[in-house]
Amino acid sequence: MIRKSILMTLPLLVGAALAIPAAQAQEAATTATDTAAATPQAKKPMRVRRHHAVADSSSTVPTRGMSMAQVESRFGAPVDKLPAAGGDAPRHPTINRWRYAGYTVYFERNRVIHTVLDAAPAAP
């Protein structure tokens, strides 16, 4: 009999315990919304990775998605075409590497996936 009464009141106790934090959370959310509307939030500064080169549209290096033909027509013939790696299975696509003066271009099948500068500055 005691077990049955405990089991019957347990959901009520748990519900009451959960109701207080939920009400506090609702009040905090309302306060935060009112505060955010009253004061404009400052933008967080972007994190800059100094050890990665960031390419833009006017870049002097090939950008992701360019084809081999586009790279060769825009940047000329590479100094060295390294042997292809992979290609032994559909899950392992062919990876080609072309070396230019100052950077290496990595292709997956025939599209650029990375351009790595040879002399990147050290990470902070």
C-alpha positions in Angstrom: 0.0 0.0 0.0 2.8 2.4 0.8 4.6 1.7 -2.5 1.4 2.4 -4.4 0.9 5.8 -2.7 4.5 6.7 -3.3 4.3 5.8 -7.0 1.1 7.8 -7.3 2.6 11.0 -5.7 6.0 10.7 -7.4 4.8 12.2 -10.8 3.2 15.1 -8.9 6.5 15.8 -7.0 8.5 15.6 -10.2 6.1 17.8 -12.0 6.2 20.4 -9.3 10.0 20.3 -9.2 10.1 20.8 -13.0 7.5 23.6 -13.0 9.7 26.0 -11.0 12.7 25.9 -13.3 10.5 26.1 -16.3 8.9 29.3 -14.9 12.3 30.7 -14.1 13.5 29.9 -17.6 10.4 31.5 -19.2 11.0 34.7 -17.1 14.7 34.7 -18.0 13.9 34.3 -21.7 11.4 37.2 -21.6 13.9 39.4 -19.8 16.6 38.5 -22.2 14.4 39.3 -25.2 13.3 42.7 -23.7 17.0 43.6 -23.0 18.1 42.5 -26.5 15.4 44.6 -28.1 16.3 47.7 -26.0 20.1 47.6 -26.6 21.6 46.7 -30.0 23.9 43.7 -29.8 27.5 44.3 -30.9 28.8 41.9 -33.6 31.3 39.4 -32.5 34.6 39.8 -34.3 35.3 37.1 -36.8 38.0 34.6 -35.8 40.9 34.8 -38.3 42.9 31.7 -38.8 46.3 33.1 -39.6 47.8 29.8 -40.7 45.2 29.3 -43.5 45.2 31.3 -46.6 41.8 32.7 -47.4 41.1 33.0 -51.1 38.6 35.5 -52.6 37.3 36.0 -56.1 40.2 38.2 -57.1 42.7 35.8 -55.7 46.1 35.0 -57.2 45.6 31.3 -56.4 43.1 28.8 -57.6 39.9 28.6 -55.6 37.7 25.7 -54.6 35.5 24.3 -57.3 37.6 25.3 -60.3 38.3 22.7 -62.9 41.7 21.6 -64.0 41.2 23.2 -67.4 40.2 26.5 -65.7 43.3 26.4 -63.4 45.6 25.7 -66.3 44.1 28.4 -68.5 44.1 31.1 -65.8 47.4 30.2 -64.0 49.4 28.5 -66.7 51.0 25.1 -66.7 52.2 23.9 -63.3 55.9 23.6 -62.4 55.3 20.0 -61.5 52.4 17.5 -61.8 52.8 15.0 -59.0 51.6 11.4 -59.4 47.9 10.8 -58.7 46.9 9.1 -55.5 43.7 7.0 -54.8 41.2 6.1 -57.5 41.3 2.4 -56.5 37.6 2.5 -55.4 34.6 4.8 -55.8 35.0 5.8 -52.1 38.6 6.8 -52.8 38.5 9.3 -55.6 41.6 10.3 -57.5 43.6 13.1 -55.9 46.0 15.0 -58.1 48.5 17.6 -57.0 49.9 20.4 -59.1 52.8 22.5 -57.8 53.1 26.1 -58.8 55.7 28.6 -57.6 54.6 29.3 -54.0 51.7 27.0 -53.7 50.3 23.5 -54.4 46.8 22.8 -55.8 45.0 19.7 -54.7 42.3 18.3 -57.0 39.6 15.6 -56.3 39.0 14.1 -59.7 39.2 17.2 -61.8 38.0 19.9 -59.3 40.1 22.0 -56.9 39.5 21.1 -53.2 42.5 22.9 -51.6 45.2 25.4 -52.4 48.1 25.3 -49.9 50.7 28.1 -49.7 54.2 26.8 -49.4 55.4 29.4 -46.9 52.4 30.1 -44.7 53.1 32.2 -41.5 53.2 30.3 -38.2 50.0 30.0 -36.2 49.8 32.2 -33.2 
